[in-house]
Amino acid sequence: MFVNGKDFDALQLATRTLWEVKTDNFDTYPPELREFVLVDQLPKLQHERALALACGFDFKVGVRSAAHKAALLAQDITLDIVVMNWC
């Protein structure tokens, strides 16, 4: 869904929520790579949230693991992050 200059991964129309989904296998990464992923993802997620909110949408982030969620929340507790069930 293209909104405010950004192509988001999904739109949940019933709740007017834009989603960004991260498919990293964060749990398997060594500490240095985990840090790199966080430094790369966090400012992008914060920017994407601002774009979504500016257009009246909520914003959620989907991740594959509780460890990835915890690491992101340790950097920014205001993010709305959901561990997604990957079948």
C-alpha positions as CSV (number, residue, x, y, z in Angstrom):
1,M,0.0,0.0,0.0
2,F,1.6,3.3,-1.2
3,V,0.9,6.1,1.4
4,N,2.6,9.4,1.8
5,G,5.5,8.4,-0.4
6,K,6.2,5.1,1.2
7,D,5.2,1.6,0.0
8,F,4.1,-0.2,3.2
9,D,3.9,-3.9,3.4
10,A,0.2,-4.1,4.3
11,L,-2.9,-2.2,5.1
12,Q,-5.4,-3.5,7.6
13,L,-8.4,-1.5,6.4
14,A,-10.8,-2.2,9.2
15,T,-8.5,-0.6,11.7
16,R,-6.8,1.9,9.3
17,T,-3.4,0.4,10.3
18,L,-0.3,0.3,8.1
19,W,2.1,-2.5,8.6
20,E,5.8,-2.9,8.1
21,V,7.0,-6.6,8.4
22,K,10.5,-7.6,9.1
23,T,11.4,-11.1,8.1
24,D,14.9,-11.3,9.6
25,N,16.0,-14.4,11.4
26,F,17.1,-12.2,14.2
27,D,17.5,-15.0,16.8
28,T,20.2,-16.6,14.7
29,Y,22.4,-13.6,14.2
30,P,25.6,-13.0,16.1
31,P,25.5,-9.9,18.5
32,E,27.4,-7.7,16.0
33,L,24.8,-8.4,13.2
34,R,21.9,-7.9,15.6
35,E,23.3,-4.4,16.5
36,F,23.7,-3.6,12.8
37,V,20.1,-4.6,12.1
38,L,18.8,-2.5,14.9
39,V,20.8,0.6,13.8
40,D,19.5,0.1,10.3
41,Q,15.9,-0.6,11.1
42,L,15.0,1.7,14.0
43,P,15.3,5.1,12.2
44,K,13.4,3.7,9.2
45,L,10.6,2.3,11.4
46,Q,10.3,5.6,13.2
47,H,10.1,7.5,9.9
48,E,7.6,5.1,8.5
49,R,5.4,5.5,11.7
50,A,5.5,9.3,11.3
51,L,4.4,9.0,7.6
52,A,1.5,6.7,8.6
53,L,0.4,8.9,11.5
54,A,0.5,12.0,9.4
55,C,-2.1,10.5,7.1
56,G,-4.3,9.3,9.9
57,F,-3.2,5.7,10.0
58,D,-2.0,3.6,12.9
59,F,1.3,1.8,12.4
60,K,2.4,-1.6,13.5
61,V,5.6,-3.6,13.0
62,G,5.6,-7.4,12.5
63,V,8.6,-9.4,13.4
64,R,9.4,-13.1,13.5
65,S,10.7,-13.5,17.1
66,A,10.2,-12.2,20.6
67,A,14.0,-11.4,20.7
68,H,13.6,-9.1,17.7
69,K,10.6,-7.4,19.3
70,A,12.4,-7.0,22.7
71,A,15.5,-5.6,21.0
72,L,13.5,-3.0,19.1
73,L,11.4,-2.1,22.1
74,A,14.6,-1.6,24.2
75,Q,15.5,1.2,21.7
76,D,12.0,2.7,21.3
77,I,9.2,1.6,23.7
78,T,6.6,3.6,21.6
79,L,6.7,1.2,18.7
80,D,3.7,-1.2,18.3
81,I,5.4,-4.5,17.5
82,V,3.7,-7.9,17.0
83,V,5.4,-11.2,16.8
84,M,3.8,-12.9,13.8
85,N,3.1,-16.6,13.6
86,W,5.1,-17.9,10.6
87,C,3.6,-21.2,9.5
